[in-house]
């Protein structure tokens, strides 16, 4: 029996898991953890709102249901982007 080759991933960004502490984003081939303590505007979001994320450029994410823009760099280096 032969199996068909799997298709390409259609989304450049994907939420792969959600926990009480945050959620994981797969951006390209890299998975990143978004902590609710560092990004509090996601804490009360519904799962569907978190899942609806767009990669608007290689380094910029947008959640239209939450009206949240986020630089990928702020996930990688949150100490460079303190909350005011």
C-alpha atoms as one frame of an Amber mdcrd trajectory, in Angstrom:
protein
   0.000   0.000   0.000   1.304   3.438  -0.893   0.430   6.565   1.015   0.057
   9.945  -0.601   2.587  12.587   0.274   1.343  15.003   2.911   0.484  18.471
   1.700   2.234  21.668   2.654   1.249  23.574   5.757  -1.132  26.325   4.727
  -0.546  28.634   7.676   2.749  30.313   8.498   1.627  30.676  12.124  -0.356
  28.279  14.281  -1.346  27.978  17.940  -0.272  24.458  18.886  -1.227  24.313
  22.575  -2.827  26.396  25.331  -2.281  26.021  29.075  -3.179  28.009  32.173
   0.222  29.740  31.896   0.172  30.716  28.223   0.154  29.292  24.731   2.585
  27.978  22.132   2.894  29.489  18.675   4.491  27.673  15.775   5.918  30.335
  13.466   7.490  28.694  10.459   9.557  25.893  12.007  10.101  27.565  15.396
   7.804  27.100  18.380   7.567  29.942  20.900   5.802  30.171  24.272   3.683
  33.253  24.975   3.324  33.633  28.747   0.152  35.239  30.069   2.201  36.928
  32.802   4.269  38.766  30.153   1.412  39.270  27.677  -1.650  39.805  29.920
  -4.046  40.879  27.149  -4.271  37.207  26.080  -5.198  35.860  29.542  -8.975
  36.308  29.180  -9.119  35.519  25.447 -11.241  32.642  24.211  -9.506  29.752
  22.447 -11.030  30.762  19.116  -9.694  34.289  19.528  -6.187  32.983  20.238
  -6.325  30.623  17.263  -7.254  33.419  14.867  -3.732  34.790  14.406  -2.123
  36.150  11.252   1.528  36.468  10.337   1.391  39.847   8.611   5.114  39.882
   7.869   8.036  37.682   8.859   8.307  39.468  12.212   4.780  40.749  12.933
   1.722  38.931  14.331  -1.873  40.162  14.500  -4.933  38.809  16.329  -7.916
  40.513  14.604 -10.510  39.307  17.146  -8.472  40.843  19.972  -7.042  43.795
  18.013  -3.551  42.868  19.265  -0.379  43.502  17.260   2.807  41.831  18.438
   6.378  41.821  17.189   7.839  38.303  17.112  10.947  39.807  18.718   8.891
  40.728  21.796   8.191  37.015  22.343  11.839  36.080  21.826  13.183  38.948
  23.981  10.413  40.241  26.292  12.955  42.047  28.472  13.483  44.507  25.601
   9.770  45.362  25.575   8.693  46.195  29.130   5.012  46.825  29.736   4.345
  50.413  30.688
